[in-house]
Amino acid sequence: MTTPAHPRRTQAERSDQMRKRLLEATLQSLAENGYAGSTLSSIVRRAGVSRGAQVHHYPNKQALMLDAAEDLLRRTYRQLGEMLLSIQDEGDRLARLVDAAWDQVFSTPLFNAYSELLIASLRDPDLAEALKERLKRVQGVYAPAVEHYFEPIRETNATKADIHAMFVQLSFFLVGLATQAHLMNDRAWVQSHLDLWARQAALIMRARKGVRQPPPRPEAWPRKDAPKPR
């Protein structure tokens, strides 16, 4: 009896898999070795691909780094969205979101990779400009999701602009906390500040009731076949 042969992957599938390996290797390298230590040759070795494959997908280091950063932001968006939909008690949604953002994103080694890019952009104007464009697009993706899951408490005269501002502040707060938490090494201290932000935010916003579907698919993410920056 012969074993059925597995269907051969298409060229597009093989190319996509190669790209994913490069992105994963880039994020791991950034987290472990920093921006300066993450050379193209070291990333290629870590990914187990050929230099030709790397050049085909990413002609230079910046293109690869930026796509890796965007891949991380996509994962974060998907991960937090799945968590929000899993919460049955809307009253608990805000506090759970803050905890999940910290536990699943900002306190992880992968966030160190993004931090390395932010630090490198202080001395690299081209990288800074490219990251700025990425962040604008990310804000365009996250803003509708905020309104999908949360609403302002009108009785307090809060507005949609206020809840967007609160989530911008949350991102700044978590980035700052992530860069210094290793100096504190105190989870209870970190948790107290996460809880405080959630209590402050709850004064002007609340979770929308009955949300059981994800927000519309974001249009701001580029297509996978979009030209890479050069």
Secondary structure, DSSP 4 states (H G I P E B T S, - for coil): -PPPPPPPPPHHHHHHHHHHHHHHHHHHHHHHHTTTT--HHHHHHHHT--HHHHHHH-SSHHHHHHHHHHHHHHHHHHHHHHHHHH---GGGHHHHHHHHHIIIIITSHHHHHHHHHHHHHTT-HHHHHHHHHHHHHHHHHHHHHHHHHEEE-GGGT--HHHHHHHHHHHHHHHHHHHHHHHHH--HHHHHHHHHHHHHHHTTTEEEPTT--SPPPPPSSSPPTTSPPP-
